[in-house]
Amino acid sequence: MAHVMVKICMDPRYRPGGKYEKPLEHFLISIGAEGAYQVSEAGASLQYAKLACEPALLDRLKTARDAGVKRYILIDHLTCKAFPLHFPGLKPEDEKKKHLETLGKARQWHELHAPDISFEMYLQDDEDPYHFERIS
């Protein structure tokens, strides 16, 4: 499935044996994205909240196009340790709202720079890591 790129958080819970490894694998199979290219970065959608990171985003987009990527999947997760670091004072009860905000920025960025690549966003629950909410 080399025409799909998945961006996830670099959280160690996604590593082999981690809490999120099997739920992510199961989810990607369920949406036909098994075998996708995977990219990880602290707080997967956080880069879209940082305008200074745009050159890196454009470079990744070029790489994806060169690799034939036609579908880009961005997955954030709740209880992300990167979000409170980037947004000091963020309360746990406000975390989902902040994820939705940064995911919204990601959608706007992709609509502007990559309308030719299908774009999907999901928010993974920590209490039930098999639950991935599609964000539109």
C-alpha positions as CSV (number, residue, x, y, z in Angstrom):
1,M,0.0,0.0,0.0
2,A,2.9,2.3,-0.8
3,H,0.5,5.0,-2.2
4,V,-0.5,5.8,1.4
5,M,1.4,7.9,4.0
6,V,0.4,7.8,7.7
7,K,1.7,10.4,10.2
8,I,1.5,9.5,13.8
9,C,3.0,10.8,17.1
10,M,6.4,9.6,18.1
11,D,4.9,8.6,21.5
12,P,6.6,5.4,22.7
13,R,3.2,3.8,23.1
14,Y,3.3,3.3,19.3
15,R,6.5,1.3,19.4
16,P,6.5,-2.6,19.3
17,G,4.9,-3.9,22.4
18,G,3.5,-0.5,23.3
19,K,-0.2,0.2,24.2
20,Y,-0.9,1.7,20.8
21,E,1.0,-0.7,18.5
22,K,-1.8,-3.3,18.0
23,P,-4.7,-0.8,17.9
24,L,-2.9,1.2,15.2
25,E,-2.1,-2.0,13.2
26,H,-5.7,-3.1,13.5
27,F,-7.1,0.3,12.5
28,L,-4.8,0.7,9.4
29,I,-5.9,-2.7,8.2
30,S,-9.6,-1.8,8.7
31,I,-9.2,1.3,6.6
32,G,-7.2,-0.3,3.8
33,A,-3.9,1.4,4.8
34,E,-1.8,-1.6,5.9
35,G,1.8,-1.4,4.6
36,A,1.6,2.4,4.4
37,Y,4.7,4.7,4.7
38,Q,4.8,5.8,8.3
39,V,6.2,9.1,9.6
40,S,6.3,10.0,13.3
41,E,6.8,13.3,15.0
42,A,6.0,14.7,18.4
43,G,2.3,15.6,18.5
44,A,1.5,14.5,14.9
45,S,-0.6,17.6,14.0
46,L,1.5,20.1,16.1
47,Q,3.7,21.0,13.1
48,Y,0.7,22.6,11.4
49,A,0.4,25.0,14.4
50,K,3.9,26.2,13.9
51,L,4.3,28.4,10.9
52,A,8.1,28.2,11.1
53,C,7.7,24.5,10.2
54,E,6.2,25.1,6.8
55,P,9.4,24.4,4.9
56,A,9.6,20.9,6.5
57,L,5.9,20.3,5.6
58,L,6.5,21.3,2.0
59,D,9.6,19.1,1.8
60,R,7.6,16.1,3.2
61,L,4.8,16.8,0.7
62,K,7.3,16.8,-2.2
63,T,8.8,13.5,-0.9
64,A,5.3,12.0,-0.7
65,R,4.4,13.1,-4.2
66,D,7.7,11.7,-5.5
67,A,6.9,8.4,-3.8
68,G,3.5,8.3,-5.5
69,V,1.4,8.9,-2.3
70,K,-2.2,9.5,-3.1
71,R,-3.7,9.3,0.4
72,Y,-2.3,11.0,3.5
73,I,-3.6,10.0,7.0
74,L,-2.9,12.1,10.0
75,I,-3.5,10.5,13.4
76,D,-3.4,12.4,16.7
77,H,-4.0,10.7,20.1
78,L,-5.4,11.9,23.4
79,T,-3.0,12.1,26.4
80,C,-0.3,13.3,24.1
81,K,2.6,14.6,26.1
82,A,3.7,17.0,23.4
83,F,0.6,19.1,23.5
84,P,1.0,20.5,27.0
85,L,4.7,21.2,26.2
86,H,3.7,23.2,23.1
87,F,0.6,24.8,24.8
88,P,1.7,25.6,28.4
89,G,-1.1,25.5,30.9
90,L,-3.2,23.2,28.7
91,K,-5.6,21.3,31.0
92,P,-6.5,17.7,30.3
93,E,-10.1,18.5,29.8
94,D,-9.2,21.0,27.1
95,E,-6.8,18.7,25.2
96,K,-9.4,17.3,22.7
97,K,-10.4,20.9,21.7
98,K,-6.8,21.8,21.1
99,H,-6.3,18.6,19.0
100,L,-9.3,19.6,16.9
101,E,-7.9,23.1,16.4
102,T,-4.5,21.8,15.2
103,L,-6.2,19.2,13.0
104,G,-8.3,21.9,11.5
105,K,-5.1,23.8,10.6
106,A,-3.7,20.7,9.1
107,R,-6.8,20.3,6.9
108,Q,-6.6,24.0,5.7
109,W,-2.9,23.5,4.9
110,H,-3.5,20.3,2.9
111,E,-6.4,21.9,1.0
112,L,-4.1,24.8,0.0
113,H,-0.9,22.8,-0.8
114,A,-2.1,19.3,-1.7
115,P,-5.6,19.2,-3.1
116,D,-4.4,16.3,-5.3
117,I,-3.8,14.1,-2.3
118,S,-6.7,12.6,-0.4
119,F,-6.4,13.7,3.3
120,E,-7.9,12.0,6.3
121,M,-7.6,12.8,10.0
122,Y,-8.3,10.7,13.1
123,L,-8.1,11.2,16.8
124,Q,-7.3,8.1,18.8
125,D,-8.8,7.6,22.3
126,D,-6.4,6.7,25.1
127,E,-8.9,5.0,27.3
128,D,-10.0,2.8,24.4
129,P,-7.0,2.8,22.0
130,Y,-9.0,0.8,19.4
131,H,-11.3,3.8,19.0
132,F,-10.3,6.2,16.2
133,E,-12.6,9.1,15.7
134,R,-12.7,10.4,12.1
135,I,-12.3,14.2,12.1
136,S,-13.8,16.1,9.2
